[in-house]
Amino acid sequence: MKKTTIVSLVFAVIFAFCPRDLTAQVSDMDLYLNLGLTTNDEFTFDPFIWTAGASIDIHLGRMLMLSPECDVVFMDFKFKRMWLSPGAILNARLGLFFAGAGIVK
């Protein structure tokens, strides 16, 4: 857990100081598709758990963005059981500072 936290903090610091073009965003909505792997609390890939989902960024003016999302979680490559994981995130952007909070079921 410590290694994951340290790696996450290193990436956050790197991205915080990288130059960005914040004026490139012109659309009111952006759609993202994702595919990922996850582990259990023992950090092993047994069982093999993978996710697929979509997220939409809805820009509410220059500073706020609402991002509803939904992921489907599968066990191994058997499609007998799957779980839906819906959620929503509200993000605020103030200059180069970007923060968000949300809820996922």
N, C-alpha and C positions, 0 to 999 in steps of 0.2 A: 504494500500500500504506500510505503514511503517513496519507493522508486517512481510509482505512477504520479504521485503528488509533485515530486521534484521535476519530473519531465514535463508535466502540465504547466508548472510555474515557469520553467525555462522557455517553453513555447509562447506563453503569454507575454513574457518580457520581450522576446524577439519580435513578436507581432506588434507589440505596443510601440516599439521604436522604429519599425519599418515604415518608409514613406508610402502613403496611399493616395489614390486619386478619388476623393469623395464626391467629385462632381460628375463622375461617369454614370451615376444612376439616373436614368431617365424614365423608366417605366413605373407605373403605380403598383404592379404586382410582379413577383418573381416566383417561379415554380422550381423546386429542387427535388430530385429523386435520390434515394440513398439505398445502399446495400451494406450490411455490416455483420460482424461477428461479435459475440459476447461470451463471457464465461460465468461460471457459478461463483459462489463466494470463496471457493478454494483455489481459484485461478487456474483451473484445468479445463481443457476442452472436451471433457467427458461428462455429460453429453454435449454434442456439438450443437450450439444454439446460434442461429443466424436470423437476421432481421432484414426486412425490406420495407420501405416507406416513402412518403412524400411530405413535403412541407411547402407552404405558400407564404411568402413575405408580402404583407399588405402595408404599404407605406401610408401612414396617417400624418401627412405634412412632412416638414423637413426634419423633425426631431424624433418622432415616434414611429414604431413599426410593430405590427401585430403578426405573429407567426403561428397559425394553427398547423398541427402536424398529426400524422397517424402512421404508426409502424405496425407491421404484422410480424410476430415472433414465431419461428418454427423450431422444432426439435429434430435434430439430425436431418435427413432428407426425406423423412416420412411426412406426408401431408395429412395425417389422421387428426393431429391436434395442432391448433394454432391459436395465438392470442392476439387481440387487438390492443394497441397501446396508444390511445389518443392523448393529445396534449395541446397546450397553447402557451406561447411566450410573448411577453410585451418587452420590447427593446427600446432604449432611449439612447440617442446619439447627441453628444454635446461636443462639437469640434472633433478632436481625435479621441475623446473618451467615449466608450461604448459599454453600456451595461444593460442587463436584462434579467427578468425574473419570470417564472411561469410555473405551471403545474402539469404533470404527466400522470396518467392513471396506469 
